[in-house]
Amino acid sequence: MCLINFHFHDHPNYKLIIAANRDEAYKRPTANATFWEDEPNILAGRDLLQMGTWLGVTKGGRFAALTNYRDPNLPETGKTSRGEIVRSFLTGNTPPKHFLKELARNRKDYAGFNILLGNADELYHYNNILDTITEITPGTHGLSNHTLNTPWPKVVKGRNMLHTYVKEHPKIEPEKLFTITSNAEQAPDEALPDTGVGIDLERLLSPLFITSEEYGTRSSTVVLIDKHNRVTFVERNYHNGEFKQENAFEFMLDTV
């Protein structure tokens, strides 16, 4: 997952609004979003290489989503799969902040990452490179491959587009959120960050929706949790920029 736009509370009808993109090599084997056979409480797509996931929600309302931390000087190999973090939180029952404190103690086991996790009432962000746990405040936020609300062009654009839409509409339409996640306009060179990957790659990675020969946006996911605890989960899958399939789910949370 390389871009998570989200709006937390501060809306008359929704507790949590997510519009996110997963960017990955096209050849990496992936299963479309569904309730997992081995963990039927989890609704998520699945990385079939490591069997973890980048974004998911449970029938009980636990939510987690992950992005990589972009720094070519940091090791990516010899580490535990980052997708295991999302899977572990979704399958467990440890309170979100306690889970993150334990994760922080083992942060060096993983390559660089950001994790957003909790539920529609309590949400946190953690970055293992900066080693900071942040409780999410009400409002609109963006997370890409640095840290929470870093002012990269794609983060600022996605956050502003989402903020404008949710503030003007009491009923949120997934189709309108997919309009945001599908924005493929590259940022101007003068606005690009310097993350050490070179100007050509910075340009390629600058849109919300990425397309190239071997790497790009594989899926876009919309998650809505309203104030009646109804979940809407819609995933759209792509290959080389072309739409392939949509998987949509709606259910009520199992609340005590």
Secondary structure in CASP SS format (residue, H / E / C, confidence):
PFRMAT SS
TARGET T0000
AUTHOR 0000-0000-0000
METHOD secondary structure of the structure
MODEL  1
M C 1.00
C C 1.00
L E 1.00
I E 1.00
N E 1.00
F E 1.00
H E 1.00
F E 1.00
H C 1.00
D C 1.00
H C 1.00
P C 1.00
N C 1.00
Y E 1.00
K E 1.00
L E 1.00
I E 1.00
I E 1.00
A E 1.00
A E 1.00
N E 1.00
R E 1.00
D E 1.00
E E 1.00
A E 1.00
Y C 1.00
K C 1.00
R C 1.00
P C 1.00
T E 1.00
A E 1.00
N E 1.00
A E 1.00
T E 1.00
F E 1.00
W C 1.00
E C 1.00
D C 1.00
E C 1.00
P C 1.00
N C 1.00
I E 1.00
L E 1.00
A E 1.00
G E 1.00
R E 1.00
D E 1.00
L C 1.00
L C 1.00
Q C 1.00
M C 1.00
G C 1.00
T C 1.00
W C 1.00
L E 1.00
G E 1.00
V E 1.00
T E 1.00
K C 1.00
G C 1.00
G C 1.00
R C 1.00
F E 1.00
A E 1.00
A E 1.00
L E 1.00
T E 1.00
N E 1.00
Y C 1.00
R C 1.00
D C 1.00
P C 1.00
N C 1.00
L C 1.00
P C 1.00
E C 1.00
T C 1.00
G C 1.00
K C 1.00
T C 1.00
S C 1.00
R C 1.00
G H 1.00
E H 1.00
I H 1.00
V H 1.00
R H 1.00
S H 1.00
F H 1.00
L H 1.00
T H 1.00
G C 1.00
N C 1.00
T C 1.00
P C 1.00
P H 1.00
K H 1.00
H H 1.00
F H 1.00
L H 1.00
K H 1.00
E H 1.00
L H 1.00
A H 1.00
R H 1.00
N C 1.00
R H 1.00
K H 1.00
D H 1.00
Y C 1.00
A C 1.00
G C 1.00
F E 1.00
N E 1.00
I E 1.00
L E 1.00
L E 1.00
G E 1.00
N C 1.00
A C 1.00
D C 1.00
E C 1.00
L E 1.00
Y E 1.00
H E 1.00
Y E 1.00
N E 1.00
N C 1.00
I C 1.00
L C 1.00
D C 1.00
T E 1.00
I E 1.00
T E 1.00
E E 1.00
I C 1.00
T C 1.00
P C 1.00
G E 1.00
T E 1.00
H E 1.00
G E 1.00
L E 1.00
S C 1.00
N C 1.00
H C 1.00
T C 1.00
L E 1.00
N C 1.00
T C 1.00
P C 1.00
W C 1.00
P H 1.00
K H 1.00
V H 1.00
V H 1.00
K H 1.00
G H 1.00
R H 1.00
N H 1.00
M H 1.00
L H 1.00
H H 1.00
T H 1.00
Y H 1.00
V H 1.00
K H 1.00
E H 1.00
H C 1.00
P C 1.00
K C 1.00
I C 1.00
E C 1.00
P H 1.00
E H 1.00
K H 1.00
L H 1.00
F H 1.00
T H 1.00
I H 1.00
T H 1.00
S C 1.00
N C 1.00
A C 1.00
E C 1.00
Q C 1.00
A C 1.00
P C 1.00
D H 1.00
E H 1.00
A H 1.00
L C 1.00
P C 1.00
D C 1.00
T C 1.00
G C 1.00
V C 1.00
G C 1.00
I H 1.00
D H 1.00
L H 1.00
E H 1.00
R H 1.00
L H 1.00
L H 1.00
S C 1.00
P C 1.00
L C 1.00
F C 1.00
I C 1.00
T C 1.00
S C 1.00
E C 1.00
E C 1.00
Y E 1.00
G E 1.00
T E 1.00
R E 1.00
S E 1.00
S E 1.00
T E 1.00
V E 1.00
V E 1.00
L E 1.00
I E 1.00
D E 1.00
K C 1.00
H C 1.00
N C 1.00
R E 1.00
V E 1.00
T E 1.00
F E 1.00
V E 1.00
E E 1.00
R E 1.00
N E 1.00
Y E 1.00
H E 1.00
N C 1.00
G C 1.00
E E 1.00
F E 1.00
K E 1.00
Q E 1.00
E E 1.00
N E 1.00
A E 1.00
F E 1.00
E E 1.00
F E 1.00
M E 1.00
L C 1.00
D C 1.00
T C 1.00
V C 1.00
END
